[in-house]
């Protein structure tokens, strides 16, 4: 068993938190994990990319080869398209539906959605809406962990325990809001709310 994941977004969106949660959950389930991160020019607003490789057994490289990613998790749709060449023919692209327009020549959103619709396996999650529903607008990244969870090689229970542990030192309301965001993201996929 091997699962290669590309996580993409913009600085400040929580890409590295997603990588941490998935990686820690995999370690909890005694899987091997390798991770590599690339930060953009700016701490906020620059591109952020993480490679996450999970397997039973040895992993010999931190980087996912182009064309071999099983999952791309994108915090916004254009970043998902930017790394689409990493996706395997049987892979799935899971993206937040809301664009983050941080460049002057950002393409028309409808064109981005049309391009995503050409992928055999893709999901668009209303992440900002679900994070708001969970009571924490910053929990978009937890929604995305939930939306991608059906494709991850770790159990839902382990992901929830990992989120609980990550926020254990915070206020209980913050911990609960992040768990609720995860559950709403997962439920959206189960209910077919993802495109």
N, CA, C and O of each residue as an XYZ file, in Angstrom:
780
protein
N       0.848     -1.181      0.000
C       0.000      0.000      0.000
C       0.887      1.236      0.000
O       1.807      1.350      0.811
N       0.609      2.159     -0.910
C       1.314      3.433     -0.962
C       0.318      4.492     -1.407
O      -0.458      4.262     -2.335
N       0.333      5.644     -0.757
C      -0.519      6.762     -1.141
C       0.354      8.002     -1.231
O       1.008      8.394     -0.265
N       0.351      8.611     -2.405
C       1.104      9.841     -2.646
C       0.133     11.012     -2.727
O      -0.855     10.970     -3.461
N       0.433     12.063     -1.955
C      -0.476     13.205     -1.836
C       0.278     14.487     -2.116
O       1.392     14.684     -1.632
N      -0.334     15.355     -2.899
C       0.148     16.722     -3.107
C      -0.841     17.643     -2.406
O      -2.050     17.536     -2.613
N      -0.326     18.551     -1.573
C      -1.168     19.546     -0.911
C      -0.745     20.910     -1.442
O       0.437     21.252     -1.415
N      -1.705     21.681     -1.921
C      -1.377     22.953     -2.559
C      -2.285     24.058     -2.056
O      -3.466     23.846     -1.779
N      -1.705     25.238     -1.947
C      -2.487     26.395     -1.533
C      -1.631     27.630     -1.523
O      -0.592     27.704     -2.179
N      -2.087     28.589     -0.770
C      -1.426     29.881     -0.655
C      -1.079     30.071      0.815
O      -1.804     29.610      1.696
N       0.025     30.746      1.073
C       0.464     30.970      2.439
C      -0.647     31.520      3.320
O      -1.329     32.471      2.941
N      -0.831     30.930      4.486
C      -1.860     31.365      5.422
C      -3.130     30.548      5.352
O      -4.029     30.745      6.170
N      -3.234     29.622      4.383
C      -4.450     28.820      4.248
C      -4.427     27.528      5.057
O      -5.448     26.844      5.137
N      -3.312     27.179      5.649
C      -3.264     25.990      6.484
C      -2.843     24.717      5.786
O      -3.145     23.624      6.264
N      -2.147     24.836      4.658
C      -1.682     23.650      3.935
C      -0.793     22.784      4.818
O      -0.954     21.564      4.851
N       0.135     23.397      5.528
C       1.066     22.625      6.344
C       0.378     21.990      7.552
O       0.814     20.948      8.041
N      -0.697     22.618      8.034
C      -1.479     21.992      9.110
C      -2.169     20.732      8.609
O      -2.246     19.735      9.328
N      -2.667     20.772      7.385
C      -3.278     19.573      6.796
C      -2.234     18.471      6.696
O      -2.494     17.328      7.070
N      -1.056     18.813      6.192
C       0.018     17.824      6.060
C       0.364     17.226      7.426
O       0.559     16.016      7.545
N       0.438     18.066      8.445
C       0.764     17.598      9.794
C      -0.280     16.618     10.303
O       0.066     15.572     10.852
N      -1.546     16.945     10.128
C      -2.626     16.085     10.630
C      -2.621     14.732      9.926
O      -2.691     13.687     10.573
N      -2.538     14.758      8.598
C      -2.551     13.493      7.851
C      -1.312     12.664      8.187
O      -1.411     11.454      8.390
N      -0.152     13.309      8.247
C       1.090     12.591      8.550
C       1.045     11.986      9.942
O       1.423     10.829     10.128
N       0.585     12.757     10.926
C       0.519     12.241     12.296
C      -0.475     11.094     12.407
O      -0.223     10.120     13.117
N      -1.595     11.200     11.716
C      -2.576     10.108     11.731
C      -1.972      8.841     11.129
O      -2.204      7.741     11.629
N      -1.207      8.996     10.069
C      -0.561      7.837      9.440
C       0.459      7.202     10.373
O       0.530      5.977     10.474
N       1.250      8.025     11.056
C       2.235      7.506     12.013
C       1.519      6.761     13.147
O       1.977      5.706     13.586
N       0.406      7.309     13.613
C      -0.379      6.650     14.659
C      -0.810      5.252     14.224
O      -0.880      4.327     15.033
N      -1.095      5.119     12.935
C      -1.519      3.812     12.411
C      -0.318      2.986     11.927
O      -0.477      2.054     11.139
N       0.862      3.331     12.398
C       2.127      2.640     12.124
C       2.480      2.554     10.639
O       3.053      1.562     10.189
N       2.140      3.579      9.895
C       2.534      3.669      8.491
C       3.794      4.517      8.377
O       4.070      5.354      9.236
N       4.549      4.295      7.319
C       5.726      5.120      7.044
C       5.278      6.408      6.382
O       4.340      6.410      5.584
N       5.957      7.518      6.717
C       5.593      8.820      6.178
C       6.849      9.562      5.765
O       7.846      9.559      6.487
N       6.800     10.200      4.598
C       7.851     11.128      4.161
C       7.136     12.397      3.714
O       6.080     12.338      3.084
N       7.723     13.545      4.045
C       7.076     14.819      3.736
C       8.113     15.826      3.283
O       9.231     15.864      3.797
N       7.727     16.640      2.314
C       8.575     17.723      1.838
C       7.685     18.941      1.614
O       6.541     18.811      1.178
N       8.215     20.123      1.914
C       7.431     21.357      1.788
C       8.193     22.386      0.975
O       9.420     22.458      1.032
N       7.450     23.180      0.218
C       8.015     24.309     -0.519
C       7.172     25.525     -0.197
O       5.964     25.530     -0.437
N       7.799     26.554      0.344
C       7.096     27.781      0.703
C       7.326     28.816     -0.386
O       8.399     28.872     -0.987
N       6.312     29.634     -0.634
C       6.423     30.686     -1.640
C       7.278     31.843     -1.169
O       7.837     31.809     -0.073
N       7.377     32.863     -1.998
C       8.208     34.021     -1.705
C       7.718     34.784     -0.477
O       8.518     35.351      0.266
N       6.416     34.797     -0.270
C       5.859     35.536      0.865
C       5.262     34.545      1.850
O       4.749     33.494      1.466
N       5.339     34.900      3.130
C       4.755     34.019      4.133
C       3.245     33.901      3.912
O       2.681     32.811      4.003
N       2.607     35.018      3.626
C       1.182     34.998      3.295
C       1.016     35.478      1.866
O       1.535     36.530      1.491
N       0.303     34.717      1.084
C       0.046     35.116     -0.293
C       0.895     34.385     -1.306
O       0.540     34.359     -2.485
N       2.006     33.788     -0.898
C       2.844     33.018     -1.813
C       2.385     31.571     -1.875
O       1.704     31.088     -0.970
N       2.757     30.888     -2.937
C       2.365     29.489     -3.110
C       3.008     28.610     -2.041
O       4.161     28.814     -1.661
N       2.242     27.630     -1.565
C       2.742     26.635     -0.621
C       2.403     25.265     -1.192
O       1.271     25.006     -1.600
N       3.402     24.400     -1.212
C       3.239     23.058     -1.755
C       3.853     22.068     -0.777
O       4.955     22.289     -0.273
N       3.153     20.992     -0.511
C       3.693     19.922      0.321
C       3.493     18.592     -0.393
O       2.431     18.324     -0.954
N       4.533     17.768     -0.361
C       4.464     16.390     -0.849
C       4.345     15.513      0.392
O       5.097     15.689      1.351
N       3.424     14.588      0.379
C       3.221     13.686      1.504
C       3.097     12.277      0.940
O       2.226     11.991      0.119
N       3.988     11.410      1.399
C       3.999     10.027      0.912
C       3.784      9.106      2.106
O       4.483      9.208      3.114
N       2.814      8.208      1.986
C       2.436      7.307      3.064
C       2.459      5.885      2.521
O       1.950      5.626      1.430
N       3.052      4.957      3.285
C       3.128      3.577      2.807
C       3.260      2.611      3.967
O       3.629      2.986      5.080
N       2.950      1.364      3.680
C       3.319      0.260      4.568
C       4.692     -0.165      4.068
O       4.814     -0.734      2.983
N       5.708      0.107      4.847
C       7.053     -0.237      4.408
C       7.856      1.006      4.075
O       7.465      2.124      4.413
N       8.978      0.800      3.411
C       9.934      1.878      3.142
C       9.463      2.818      2.045
O       8.773      2.421      1.107
N       9.860      4.081      2.192
C       9.635      5.112      1.183
C      11.013      5.702      0.887
O      11.716      6.121      1.807
N      11.396      5.738     -0.363
C      12.775      6.101     -0.685
C      12.959      7.545     -1.132
O      14.092      7.967     -1.360
N      11.892      8.306     -1.261
C      12.024      9.707     -1.654
C      10.935     10.527     -0.988
O       9.831     10.038     -0.747
N      11.259     11.784     -0.691
C      10.260     12.683     -0.114
C       9.293     13.207     -1.157
O       8.181     13.614     -0.821
N       9.701     13.204     -2.418
C       8.926     13.869     -3.462
C       8.058     12.894     -4.248
O       8.485     11.791     -4.590
N       6.849     13.319     -4.520
C       5.922     12.557     -5.350
C       6.320     12.787     -6.807
O       6.404     13.935     -7.242
N       6.565     11.723     -7.566
C       6.894     11.912     -8.979
C       5.697     12.465     -9.752
O       4.545     12.165     -9.438
N       5.992     13.277    -10.769
C       4.913     13.797    -11.617
C       4.127     12.635    -12.201
O       4.691     11.618    -12.606
N       2.814     12.810    -12.233
C       1.940     11.794    -12.796
C       1.641     10.630    -11.876
O       1.030      9.654    -12.312
N       2.057     10.698    -10.594
C       1.847      9.562     -9.695
C       1.088      9.896     -8.417
O       0.925      9.024     -7.564
N       0.618     11.133     -8.258
C      -0.119     11.480     -7.038
C      -1.489     10.801     -7.037
O      -2.230     10.851     -8.019
N      -1.798     10.175     -5.925
C      -3.110      9.560     -5.768
C      -4.166     10.602     -5.410
O      -5.340     10.457     -5.753
N      -3.732     11.653     -4.716
C      -4.645     12.709     -4.265
C      -3.938     14.048     -4.389
O      -2.764     14.175     -4.039
N      -4.653     15.041     -4.885
C      -4.240     16.436     -4.750
C      -5.291     17.099     -3.882
O      -6.482     17.056     -4.188
N      -4.842     17.714     -2.797
C      -5.741     18.477     -1.930
C      -5.360     19.940     -2.114
O      -4.254     20.353     -1.764
N      -6.283     20.716     -2.663
C      -5.999     22.119     -2.975
C      -6.904     23.024     -2.155
O      -8.109     22.794     -2.049
N      -6.312     24.040     -1.588
C      -7.070     24.981     -0.770
C      -7.847     25.979     -1.616
O      -8.687     26.714     -1.096
N      -7.573     26.009     -2.906
C      -8.343     26.840     -3.825
C      -8.143     26.280     -5.229
O      -7.117     25.653     -5.493
N      -9.103     26.490     -6.142
C      -9.115     25.733     -7.392
C      -7.936     25.974     -8.341
O      -7.474     25.028     -8.979
N      -7.443     27.186     -8.451
C      -6.330     27.428     -9.366
C      -5.067     26.704     -8.902
O      -4.302     26.205     -9.727
N      -4.845     26.645     -7.594
C      -3.684     25.913     -7.085
C      -3.821     24.423     -7.386
O      -2.822     23.747     -7.632
N      -5.051     23.907     -7.369
C      -5.262     22.512     -7.765
C      -4.859     22.282     -9.207
O      -4.207     21.286     -9.522
N      -5.242     23.190    -10.080
C      -4.881     23.061    -11.496
C      -3.381     23.227    -11.715
O      -2.800     22.568    -12.578
N      -2.761     24.096    -10.945
C      -1.325     24.332    -11.108
C      -0.520     23.032    -10.966
O       0.491     22.844    -11.643
N      -0.975     22.148    -10.087
C      -0.232     20.914     -9.823
C      -0.899     19.680    -10.414
O      -0.563     18.557    -10.038
N      -1.834     19.873    -11.330
C      -2.567     18.758    -11.932
C      -1.658     17.772    -12.656
O      -2.004     16.597    -12.775
N      -0.515     18.220    -13.138
C       0.389     17.298    -13.850
C       0.977     16.248    -12.894
O       1.537     15.254    -13.357
N       0.864     16.443    -11.601
C       1.326     15.455    -10.632
C       0.301     14.327    -10.446
O       0.650     13.252     -9.958
N      -0.946     14.564    -10.827
C      -2.016     13.604    -10.563
C      -1.900     12.382    -11.472
O      -1.673     12.507    -12.676
N      -2.060     11.205    -10.878
C      -2.047      9.967    -11.669
C      -3.368      9.866    -12.434
O      -4.337     10.534    -12.072
N      -3.422      9.052    -13.474
C      -4.670      8.902    -14.237
C      -5.845      8.417    -13.393
O      -6.999      8.662    -13.744
N      -5.566      7.735    -12.289
C      -6.642      7.245    -11.419
C      -6.772      8.074    -10.149
O      -7.570      7.741     -9.272
N      -5.993      9.156    -10.039
C      -6.006      9.982     -8.841
C      -7.229     10.875     -8.750
O      -7.984     11.014     -9.713
N      -7.418     11.477     -7.590
C      -8.550     12.372     -7.348
C      -8.034     13.740     -6.923
O      -7.100     13.842     -6.127
N      -8.648     14.786     -7.458
C      -8.326     16.161     -7.076
C      -9.459     16.669     -6.196
O     -10.611     16.712     -6.627
N      -9.137     17.053     -4.967
C     -10.114     17.583     -4.029
C      -9.735     19.038     -3.763
O      -8.648     19.320     -3.260
N     -10.640     19.962     -4.105
C     -10.329     21.385     -3.970
C     -11.461     22.125     -3.277
O     -12.633     21.769     -3.395
N     -11.070     23.172     -2.548
C     -12.082     24.108     -2.061
C     -12.661     24.817     -3.283
O     -11.934     25.115     -4.231
N     -13.926     25.080     -3.265
C     -14.587     25.706     -4.408
C     -14.267     27.196     -4.503
O     -14.284     27.769     -5.592
N     -13.977     27.822     -3.366
C     -13.787     29.269     -3.334
C     -12.393     29.647     -3.841
O     -11.392     29.120     -3.356
N     -12.325     30.565     -4.823
C     -11.017     31.015     -5.301
C     -10.395     32.024     -4.337
O     -11.102     32.740     -3.627
N      -9.080     32.068     -4.325
C      -8.355     33.104     -3.602
C      -7.652     33.940     -4.670
O      -6.571     33.584     -5.141
N      -8.270     35.036     -5.038
C      -7.759     35.866     -6.130
C      -6.640     36.742     -5.569
O      -6.882     37.802     -4.990
N      -5.409     36.266     -5.758
C      -4.248     36.962     -5.200
C      -3.274     37.457     -6.278
O      -2.185     37.944     -5.973
N      -3.686     37.324     -7.533
C      -2.868     37.814     -8.651
C      -3.759     38.589     -9.605
O      -4.943     38.274     -9.730
N      -3.215     39.600    -10.285
C      -4.060     40.438    -11.146
C      -4.657     39.708    -12.344
O      -5.737     40.074    -12.806
N      -3.986     38.696    -12.850
C      -4.499     37.992    -14.030
C      -5.107     36.632    -13.675
O      -5.001     35.673    -14.440
N      -5.743     36.566    -12.504
C      -6.409     35.330    -12.084
C      -7.463     34.972    -13.134
O      -8.275     35.824    -13.498
N      -7.468     33.734    -13.626
C      -8.430     33.342    -14.671
C      -9.877     33.412    -14.177
O     -10.145     33.423    -12.975
N     -10.799     33.459    -15.139
C     -12.220     33.431    -14.790
C     -12.525     32.121    -14.056
O     -12.110     31.042    -14.480
N     -13.245     32.241    -12.965
C     -13.523     31.081    -12.124
C     -14.289     30.010    -12.892
O     -14.025     28.821    -12.713
N     -15.224     30.403    -13.738
C     -15.990     29.414    -14.495
C     -15.088     28.586    -15.405
O     -15.338     27.397    -15.601
N     -14.056     29.188    -15.955
C     -13.111     28.449    -16.808
C     -12.335     27.438    -15.956
O     -12.077     26.317    -16.396
N     -11.970     27.837    -14.753
C     -11.272     26.911    -13.847
C     -12.176     25.724    -13.530
O     -11.733     24.576    -13.584
N     -13.440     25.989    -13.199
C     -14.375     24.900    -12.881
C     -14.577     23.976    -14.084
O     -14.628     22.757    -13.926
N     -14.691     24.550    -15.282
C     -14.854     23.734    -16.500
C     -13.646     22.836    -16.708
O     -13.788     21.681    -17.111
N     -12.463     23.359    -16.434
C     -11.251     22.568    -16.581
C     -11.217     21.449    -15.555
O     -10.866     20.317    -15.884
N     -11.579     21.754    -14.313
C     -11.622     20.722    -13.275
C     -12.630     19.625    -13.620
O     -12.405     18.453    -13.318
N     -13.726     20.003    -14.244
C     -14.776     19.038    -14.589
C     -14.298     18.005    -15.605
O     -14.948     16.976    -15.786
N     -13.183     18.261    -16.264
C     -12.629     17.299    -17.220
C     -11.876     16.162    -16.541
O     -11.570     15.150    -17.171
N     -11.580     16.329    -15.263
C     -10.875     15.271    -14.545
C     -11.845     14.132    -14.278
O     -12.995     14.376    -13.915
N     -11.400     12.886    -14.453
C     -12.296     11.759    -14.189
C     -12.759     11.702    -12.739
O     -13.881     11.284    -12.453
N     -11.875     12.131    -11.815
C     -12.221     12.084    -10.389
C     -11.827     13.413     -9.758
O     -10.644     13.722     -9.610
N     -12.831     14.186     -9.391
C     -12.565     15.450     -8.705
C     -13.706     15.760     -7.756
O     -14.827     15.280     -7.926
N     -13.401     16.572     -6.754
C     -14.395     17.017     -5.788
C     -14.146     18.492     -5.508
O     -13.003     18.911     -5.327
N     -15.212     19.272     -5.474
C     -15.138     20.676     -5.068
C     -15.949     20.826     -3.791
O     -17.143     20.525     -3.768
N     -15.311     21.284     -2.744
C     -15.973     21.420     -1.450
C     -16.281     22.884     -1.162
O     -15.415     23.738     -1.353
N     -17.488     23.194     -0.709
C     -17.811     24.558     -0.281
C     -17.172     24.837      1.082
O     -17.861     25.018      2.086
N     -15.852     24.866      1.087
C     -15.084     24.845      2.338
C     -15.331     26.062      3.221
O     -15.496     25.922      4.433
N     -15.359     27.254      2.628
C     -15.565     28.460      3.446
C     -16.951     28.441      4.085
O     -17.109     28.802      5.251
N     -17.939     28.023      3.326
C     -19.311     27.945      3.847
C     -19.398     26.943      4.997
O     -20.035     27.215      6.014
N     -18.758     25.786      4.836
C     -18.816     24.762      5.884
C     -18.018     25.168      7.115
O     -18.420     24.864      8.238
N     -16.885     25.856      6.918
C     -16.113     26.344      8.069
C     -16.933     27.357      8.863
O     -16.931     27.347     10.094
N     -17.627     28.221      8.147
C     -18.490     29.205      8.819
C     -19.602     28.491      9.588
O     -19.933     28.867     10.713
N     -20.168     27.465      8.971
C     -21.218     26.678      9.633
C     -20.679     25.999     10.898
O     -21.408     25.831     11.876
N     -19.403     25.613     10.873
C     -18.771     24.986     12.044
C     -18.475     25.999     13.141
O     -18.157     25.620     14.268
N     -18.576     27.287     12.816
C     -18.347     28.327     13.811
C     -16.944     28.886     13.825
O     -16.579     29.620     14.743
N     -16.136     28.545     12.803
C     -14.759     29.025     12.761
C     -14.331     29.198     11.311
O     -13.972     28.228     10.644
N     -14.369     30.427     10.826
C     -14.065     30.668      9.414
C     -12.646     30.246      9.037
O     -12.378     29.962      7.870
N     -11.743     30.201     10.001
C     -10.366     29.786      9.715
C     -10.219     28.273      9.565
O      -9.134     27.799      9.226
N     -11.264     27.516      9.805
C     -11.178     26.055      9.781
C     -11.415     25.465      8.393
O     -11.789     24.299      8.270
N     -11.199     26.260      7.358
C     -11.341     25.759      5.986
C     -10.433     24.547      5.769
O     -10.817     23.591      5.095
N      -9.231     24.593      6.342
C      -8.313     23.463      6.156
C      -8.853     22.182      6.791
O      -8.625     21.095      6.260
N      -9.557     22.287      7.909
C     -10.137     21.088      8.525
C     -11.293     20.546      7.675
O     -11.501     19.335      7.599
N     -12.038     21.451      7.039
C     -13.071     21.013      6.090
C     -12.426     20.206      4.978
O     -12.952     19.172      4.565
N     -11.281     20.681      4.491
C     -10.610     19.997      3.393
C     -10.043     18.641      3.817
O      -9.999     17.715      3.007
N      -9.609     18.511      5.072
C      -9.195     17.194      5.560
C     -10.404     16.264      5.541
O     -10.300     15.110      5.126
N     -11.549     16.769      5.991
C     -12.767     15.958      5.972
C     -13.207     15.591      4.571
O     -13.591     14.449      4.319
N     -13.155     16.548      3.652
C     -13.585     16.297      2.271
C     -12.688     15.283      1.569
O     -13.148     14.536      0.706
N     -11.419     15.257      1.936
C     -10.487     14.319      1.299
C     -10.375     12.996      2.058
O      -9.771     12.050      1.553
N     -10.944     12.917      3.256
C     -10.778     11.732      4.104
C     -11.213     10.408      3.471
O     -10.612      9.379      3.781
N     -12.236     10.383      2.593
C     -12.581      9.089      1.997
C     -11.460      8.499      1.134
O     -11.462      7.301      0.852
N     -10.514      9.329      0.720
C      -9.447      8.875     -0.158
C      -8.131      8.649      0.583
O      -7.166      8.162     -0.005
N      -8.085      8.998      1.862
C      -6.851      8.891      2.637
C      -6.693      7.479      3.201
O      -7.686      6.797      3.452
N      -5.437      7.037      3.403
C      -5.194      5.669      3.879
C      -5.223      5.528      5.400
O      -4.604      4.621      5.956
N      -5.939      6.423      6.064
C      -6.059      6.369      7.521
C      -7.538      6.458      7.894
O      -8.355      6.965      7.125
N      -7.865      5.964      9.070
C      -9.268      5.915      9.473
C      -9.776      7.291      9.908
O      -9.005      8.160     10.315
N     -11.065      7.456      9.812
C     -11.726      8.680     10.262
C     -11.481      8.882     11.753
O     -11.238     10.003     12.199
N     -11.543      7.812     12.510
C     -11.343      7.900     13.962
C      -9.942      8.422     14.290
O      -9.779      9.254     15.183
N      -8.940      7.935     13.570
C      -7.573      8.393     13.824
C      -7.420      9.854     13.433
O      -6.749     10.614     14.132
N      -8.029     10.255     12.331
C      -7.976     11.669     11.932
C      -8.631     12.544     13.002
O      -8.089     13.589     13.360
N      -9.783     12.130     13.511
C     -10.453     12.906     14.554
C      -9.607     12.991     15.820
O      -9.501     14.060     16.421
N      -9.009     11.887     16.227
C      -8.155     11.903     17.422
C      -6.942     12.816     17.208
O      -6.501     13.499     18.132
N      -6.416     12.819     15.999
C      -5.266     13.671     15.690
C      -5.646     15.146     15.756
O      -4.885     15.965     16.272
N      -6.818     15.481     15.234
C      -7.297     16.867     15.308
C      -7.528     17.260     16.766
O      -7.145     18.353     17.183
N      -8.144     16.386     17.528
C      -8.354     16.655     18.960
C      -7.028     16.922     19.663
O      -6.916     17.861     20.452
N      -6.025     16.096     19.376
C      -4.715     16.241     20.024
C      -4.029     17.537     19.603
O      -3.396     18.204     20.422
N      -4.157     17.891     18.325
C      -3.523     19.107     17.826
C      -4.064     20.350     18.524
O      -3.323     21.298     18.785
N      -5.357     20.338     18.822
C      -5.994     21.497     19.440
C      -6.263     21.305     20.934
O      -7.011     22.075     21.536
N      -5.656     20.281     21.526
C      -5.904     19.975     22.942
C      -5.499     21.110     23.876
O      -6.120     21.307     24.921
N      -4.471     21.848     23.509
C      -4.000     22.934     24.385
C      -4.760     24.242     24.159
O      -4.505     25.238     24.837
N      -5.680     24.235     23.218
C      -6.477     25.441     22.921
C      -7.783     25.402     23.706
O      -8.063     24.446     24.429
N      -8.559     26.440     23.553
C      -9.875     26.473     24.194
C     -10.743     25.338     23.660
O     -10.668     25.011     22.475
N     -11.560     24.737     24.511
C     -12.426     23.643     24.054
C     -13.299     24.024     22.854
O     -13.549     23.189     21.985
N     -13.757     25.261     22.799
C     -14.602     25.691     21.675
C     -13.830     25.646     20.356
O     -14.401     25.322     19.315
N     -12.546     25.968     20.394
C     -11.719     25.926     19.198
C     -11.502     24.486     18.741
O     -11.573     24.182     17.550
N     -11.243     23.621     19.685
C     -11.084     22.205     19.374
C     -12.366     21.651     18.746
O     -12.316     20.957     17.730
N     -13.502     21.959     19.352
C     -14.782     21.456     18.849
C     -15.116     22.021     17.470
O     -15.637     21.298     16.621
N     -14.828     23.294     17.236
C     -15.104     23.900     15.930
C     -14.278     23.234     14.833
O     -14.779     23.012     13.730
N     -13.029     22.919     15.121
C     -12.186     22.251     14.131
C     -12.674     20.830     13.862
O     -12.678     20.381     12.716
N     -13.084     20.126     14.907
C     -13.665     18.790     14.706
C     -14.952     18.867     13.896
O     -15.187     18.044     13.012
N     -15.784     19.859     14.201
C     -17.042     20.024     13.465
C     -16.766     20.349     11.998
O     -17.469     19.854     11.117
N     -15.753     21.172     11.725
C     -15.387     21.496     10.342
C     -14.962     20.235      9.597
O     -15.355     20.024      8.449
N     -14.163     19.404     10.249
C     -13.758     18.133      9.651
C     -14.987     17.280      9.325
O     -15.104     16.742      8.224
N     -15.896     17.163     10.289
C     -17.085     16.319     10.100
C     -17.988     16.858      8.993
O     -18.546     16.086      8.214
N     -18.132     18.177      8.922
C     -18.953     18.761      7.857
C     -18.324     18.517      6.487
O     -19.034     18.235      5.522
N     -16.997     18.624      6.395
C     -16.318     18.327      5.141
C     -16.512     16.884      4.730
O     -16.727     16.589      3.555
N     -16.438     15.998      5.683
C     -16.644     14.574      5.402
C     -18.095     14.300      5.015
O     -18.365     13.567      4.063
N     -19.016     14.889      5.753
C     -20.439     14.690      5.477
C     -20.829     15.253      4.113
O     -21.675     14.680      3.426
N     -20.224     16.363      3.720
C     -20.529     16.955      2.414
C     -20.232     15.964      1.307
O     -20.996     15.856      0.349
N     -19.118     15.231      1.430
C     -18.787     14.228      0.423
C     -19.791     13.083      0.455
O     -20.237     12.615     -0.593
N     -20.147     12.634      1.651
C     -21.085     11.516      1.790
C     -22.463     11.874      1.260
O     -23.169     11.011      0.739
N     -22.851     13.127      1.386
C     -24.172     13.571      0.941
C     -24.183     14.013     -0.515
O     -25.230     14.390     -1.041
N     -23.036     13.971     -1.164
C     -22.977     14.368     -2.557
C     -22.962     15.878     -2.757
O     -23.228     16.355     -3.859
N     -22.647     16.653     -1.684
C     -22.578     18.094     -1.826
C     -21.324     18.550     -2.571
O     -21.217     19.708     -2.975
N     -20.380     17.628     -2.748
C     -19.182     17.955     -3.505
C     -19.450     17.654     -4.975
O     -20.105     16.670     -5.317
N     -18.931     18.517     -5.827
C     -19.124     18.288     -7.264
C     -18.085     17.335     -7.795
O     -18.085     17.021     -8.985
